[in-house]
Amino acid sequence: MDLGLQEKVIIVTGGTKGIGEAISKGIAAEGGIPVFIGRTSADGKKLLKELQQKGQNGHFIQADLNDPESCKNIVAETIEKFGKIYGLVNNAGTNDGIGLEHGTPEKFKNSVNSNVNHYYEMAHYCVKHIKASKGSIINISSKTAITGQGGTSGYAAAKGAQLALTREWAVELLPYGVRVNAIVPAEVQTPQYNNWIATFDNPEEKLKNITQNIPLGKRMTTSEEIAHTALFLLSEKSAHTTGQHLVVDGGYTHLDRSIT
């Protein structure tokens, strides 16, 4: 299916690893131009080289989204190089384990700020360009906003805020034909997820316990499956879809996890 993303410039935060990397690759494969943002130069250069070897386009910007002015500068560089922005995928974030009992008010505040502020800032600086192209914004959230996880109050609060902002921006941008949607993953085996699993005494047993509770296929969701949903939402094939929270998780969130 031709998604009509050729030559469309789409910024992907956290776009060099995991879900973000899969989305960046998907955009490039469709003939679009992913502008992928990441903290680590090596990851960004590796992805850019991979795309170029396939004859695909892309652009890497190294940045820490929590640094003052970084979001503004990312958008400015993108416009200077390409002159347009069609879409934004807000994806970067970290499940930092700032809980209620064992956290602190200061750590909670910092966790919320570092996980949600740049979603707003990126959208704020992109919005006039996305309005001009009648494009699309996607917020990558998490099932923690719906189910809870325990021990991660800051991250869960930020992810819930992202879902609220999705609806808020969808309403605000209706007059301009700009669509805003959220994708809600659950168990996706990204590098960050693997790092979390590794903190347990028996990582293999922990992973087995998780996957056996995923109703569809008893397996993790792949980054590519999240990316496929993102590509659909970015494209005009979803031209009448806005303000939605699409849960892509093999039924983990909404089906009975005791199904056998």
PEBEL-V307830 format. One line per field, one symbol per residue. ss: DSSP state (a for helix, b for strand, c for the rest). psi: psi as a letter, one per 30 degrees, with the letter a starting at -180 (. if undefined). burial: # if it has 24 or more other C-alpha atoms within 12 Angstrom, else .. A space follows every 10 residues. Layout:
ss=???
psi=???
burial=???
This chain:
ss=ccccccccbb bbbccccaaa aaaaaaaaac ccbbbbbbcc aaaaaaaaaa aaaccccbbb bbccccccca aaaaaaaaaa aaccccbbbb cccccccccc ccccaaaaaa aaaaaaaaaa aaaaaaaaaa aaaccbbbbb cccaaaaccc ccaaaaaaaa aaaaaaaaaa aacaaaccbb bbbbbccbcc aaaaaaaccc ccaaaaaaaa accccccccc bcaaaaaaaa aaaacaaacc ccccbbbbcc cccccccccc
psi=kjfhgkgkkk kjkhgflbee eeeeeeeefg gajkjkklfk eeeeeeeeee eefgglllkk kkkjffkkfe eeeeeeeeee efglkelkjj eklkjghjae egaleeeeee eeefffefee eeeeffeeee eefhbkkkkj blfffeflek gheeeeeeee eeeeeeeeee eegefggkkk lkkjlcjkil eeeeeeeffl eieeeeeeee efgjejfhll kleeeeeeee eeeflffhfg jlgkjjjjgg geefljfgk.
burial=..######## ########## ########## #########. ..###.##.. #....##### ######...# ##.##.###. ...####### #########. .......#.# ########## ###.###### #.######## ######..#. .######### #######.## ..#...#### ########## ..#....... ......#..# #.###....# ########## ######.... ########## ###.......
